[in-house]
Amino acid sequence: MPMTQDDILTKVRTTLCDALGVDEDEVTLESTLVGDLGAESIDFLDIVFRLEKNFSLKIPRGELFPESLASADSGFVKDGKVTTEGIAELRKRMPHADVDKLAADPRVQNIQELFTVGMIVKFLQNKLAKSAAA
């Protein structure tokens, strides 16, 4: 039987509490990893590792948290804002994220707001559905 969104959220909540040392009540679908839960870039690797272990699946590097999209030489950032091309690339690489919110205010510092607990849950729902269908 496939996992429900609530089942996935429960496991993600446990994973994030272990990885970030936060309380369970702080981890909601809307919580941002950086702003609300205090994650730093090094934590993202740990989170992926723990998710792989807890969900028994492989998450290729950069699939959940795309790398280097916001770097100056990516061509996706100009004058501190994510370009239209960058927004399109984020939509392609992160179909599990709410890119519309960033598109409305494309300042580079807002990219971190894409990384929410809900985004992880949606990513895992899609990943688990694909692995069950395979």
N, C-alpha and C positions, 0 to 999 in steps of 0.2 A: 504494500500500500504506500503510495507516495506521501511524502511529508507535507503537512499543511504549512501555511505561512507562519502560524503560531508555533508549530514545532521547530521550524527553522529559526524563528526569532529567539526562542528559548535557548537553543544551542549557540546562536550568535551572541546573545547576552552573556552567557557563561564564558564564552571565548574572550569577549572584550573585557569582562570583569577580571579574568585571569591575566590577560595581556597588559591591561592598563591600570589595574588596581583601583577600579571605580566601583561604586555600589550599584547593585542591580537596578534600583529605581532611577538611576541616571541614564540608563540605556533604553531609549525609546526609539521608535522608527524614525523620528524626526531629528534625533541627536546627531550632531556633526562630530566626526572623529577628532578633529583638531580643536575646534572652538569649544565644544561642550564637554568632550571626554579627555582633552589634554594630550592627544596622541602627537608624537613627533615623527619625523620621517623614518627613523630607525624602527619605530613601532610597527610600521606598515609591513615590513618583512616578517616580523614576529606574528602579526595577525594572520597573514597569509599562511604561514607555517602551521599555526594552530587550527585554522579553518580546514586545511588539507587533512590534518590528523583527525579532527573531530567529525568531519563529514566523509572521511575516507575517499577523497578525490584529489586529483592533481589540478593545480591552478598555475598555468604557465606564467612565467615572469612577465609583468606588465599587463596581464589580462584584466585583473580586478582594479589595480591602480596603475594606469598608464604612466609611463615615465617620459621625461623630457619634452612633453607637449608645451610646457610654458618656458622652455629655455629660450634665450635670446636668439640662438641660431636655428631654431626650429622653423622659423618663417611664419609661425602661428601667433606671434605676439608683436605688436607695434605700439610704441608710445604707452607702454604699461597696460595695454588692453589686448584681449584675445581677439584676433581678426575673425572675419566672417569665415575664412577658410579653417581657422582653428576651431571655431564652433562646430563647423561641419565635421571636422576630424574627431572632435569629442563625441558627437552624436554617433559616428561610425564605431569608434572604439569603446564607447560607454553607453550602449543602448539601455543599460540598467540604471542610468543616472538621470536626474532631472536637469537636463542641459538648458531647458527653457529659462530657468531662473538666472543662470549665468548669462545667457544671451541677452536678457533684459538689462543687465549691468555687468558688462564683460571685463571689468577690471581684473588683472591677474590675481590679486589677492583674494578674489572671490572663488577661484578654482577650488580651493580647499573645502568650500561649502558643498561641493558635489559629493564629497565623501561622507555619506550619512549611514546610519545603521540600516535604514530602509533600502539604500542602494545595495548594501551587502546582501540583504535578504533577497532582494529581487534577482541579483546576480546568481545567488545560490539556487533559487527556484529554477531559473533557466538552465543552469549547469546540471542540476540533479535530474531535471526532466529529460535533457539530452542524453545523459548517461543511462537513464532507465529505458529510453527508447532504443539505445544502441544494442 
